[in-house]
Structure formats: structure tokens, C-alpha cells
Amino acid sequence: MRMYLLARNPTDSVTDGFVPAAAGLGLDLTVLTDQPDDHRAACPGTEVLACDVTDVAAVIGRIATHHPADAVFTNSDHLQTQTALAAAYFGLPGKDWRATLRTKNKAELRRHLAACGADTVRAAELPAGQDPSTLADAALPYPCVVKPREGVASEDVVLARDAAELVAHATAIRGRRPDAALLAEEYLPGDLYTLETLGDGHRRHVLGGFRTTVSAPPTFIEERHDFTAAHPEPVTAQVLAQLDALGVGFGACHTEFVVHEGRARLIEVNYRAIGDQCDRTLADVLGISLFTHILRTHLGEPLPAGLGARTGGAARVAYALADRAGTLTAAPAATDRTADGVRLAYRPLRAVGTTRPHHRTNRDYLGVVRATGDDRAAVERAVDAFLADGRWEITA
């Protein structure tokens, strides 16, 4: 059986998760990408074909002139709609393209949830090419948040305290992203969590989630994730009802939401598996073949009634962050260790010698440490000790 995997830049999720899972299933895997050299270097031995994966017609043409497809899959935020349309064209299992579009386009997500009566968040859209100063007249409460309408990784997500700040932030973002549409919306207070789900279109498994710690405003950099085996039932029910309203129910979904006074409100819906090595952490703490289960759904296989997930585990993912621009001159090497019942892994995300600007986003990650075990306090101690002992040096 042949699976086509659409990708842009290589990610840990693809290289260390889905590619090995495809091999374990005995699949003939073809990676379609607009960055073929990077994927050939990251996944030697995997067939990689150059393709403009942002263009669904190009994707369909590349598949149609190669080997017949049994599945078309992506874990990319940017390629979900193209993948869903290509799968539908070839009559293969896949996500509803309307749901992938709704979740990727944050303005459409807000409009759809409001139209369904699921939730109303006051928001204003700034189309590409429109003057940011027009946002000053939007009927928005303050503080509010401005961000790219289809952005990822907390990039250019900024809190504005008044109209002047809103226009200034939007103007700065437009300067970096001249062709991007922006969204300004009311700030939703509360503690930030994620819900991780996996469905086959008929059965949906709730895999738990994470409590996310973010940096102090005005930016929202994700600094750590603490595994939460189960959110309170009323909270989970509210989130699932909103996912149902969006049409989300096939494959993996990573949903970010806040809880304030018992009310759950969506921040964004990423219709894919959680990234930044939280997916591997989730698989480890639950003791399941997460990547394999995800690929099986795209092969049209129904999910079992139970995934055999273990209970009682604890996990934490934390990031070493650059605090300024410059060259990384010292950093820990990749590490794997087990001590006091805690399995800890550290992976560098930036090579020593690399010079980078200070983004004030998740792109400032220098490395990620993840730990799992049965005792939450032991997991906390292990991660804290590693971060305290590690040495990351940036030279301006």
C-alpha cells in the first residue's frame, strides 16, 4: 500500500514519528514536498518528490502521474485543506476540507462558531492590503489580541491594550508579512490547556491534554506543557461540542482552549497531532503507538474501542529559550537518561554556531526536554535539574 505524505519543512513529528510508523506498517511512503533536499537529508531511504504542495492541483497531478495512492496524509498546519481535497479527489479516507479550512482560518472559525451558536468572540478581520489603521474603528474590547489569520507557533501574536497599540502592532506585523491577513479579537482570560483527540469519523478517543504555561504578555510564547490525563468532564464536553460544530472528527486534532469560571473557550484548533515533541511525550506517557494509530485512520481502518492506554502517568515538556539575538556558542548535546523512575530526553533545536534574530516566538526554542514517569514530583525534579544544570550561551 502506498501513502503520500505532504510536508513543507522537515519536523520531528514527521522524521521521528510518522516516517518510522509508516515503515512499521509496511507502507510504501512517498513524501511530496516543496523542500525535497531537506527531506532527503532528514529521511534517507524514503522516496521524496518535489511538488508545490500548497497547490492542490499540483498535488493531484503529481500523484496521478506516479503510483496509485492508498492514502494521502499530512501533519502540516499549512497543508490540511490541500490534503483533504486530494484525498477526496482520489476517493480516499480523509478529513472534510470544509473543516480543515474552518480550523486553519481563524476568522472563519470565529464566524462559524458564532453562526452555530457555539460561542461568540468579538473579532475584526484585516484583509491583506487593507490599511491597519482601520482596526482603530473596530468595535473591539480592550485588551485584545492581534495575530496572523492563518499563523502558527505563536508568531506575531501580540496583546494590545488600546487602539493605538492595536494599530501599531498590526502595522509591525504587516511590515514582516506584507501579504498576510490579520485577525484582532477580544482577549479571552483563563488558564490555557490543550485537548488531544483521535477519531476515525465514527469513534473518537480523548487522549488527555496538557496545561500550557506561556510567557507574560504582550507575547504568548509556550514555555512548558504539563500532561493532564483528563480535564473536568464539563470542560471536555464543552470543547468537544465546539469541535463537533466545526466538523472535526477524523484523525488527530490538537485543540488549545482557556478555562475561566468553568467556561471553556477555544483559542485555536490545529487539525493535526500536537507538535514540538509533545506528540512523542503523549505516546510515551500513554504507552500507545500514537503515530501508527493516526496513519491507520487515513488508511480507512476503524479505531479500536480501546487504545490500551495506561493510566497514572506523569509527563512534562519544557523548552530552553533564547532571550536575545546572537550566535549560540554553547548548549547541551542530545541526552537520554533514566533515573528515579523518570525517563528524560533532551533534543537540541538549534545547532551551536547558528546565528539567529530574537523572534519572541516559539522560534526562539534552543532545545526541548521531555520527561515521563509515574510520579509527578519526580518528573518535575528531573526537568528542573536538567534545565538548571544545562548551559546555553548566546554571544551577541
Summary of the structure (lengths in Angstrom):
residues: 396
radius of gyration: 20.9
end to end distance: 51.0
largest distance: 57.7
contacts: 1315
relative contact order: 0.11
helix: 33%
strand: 31%
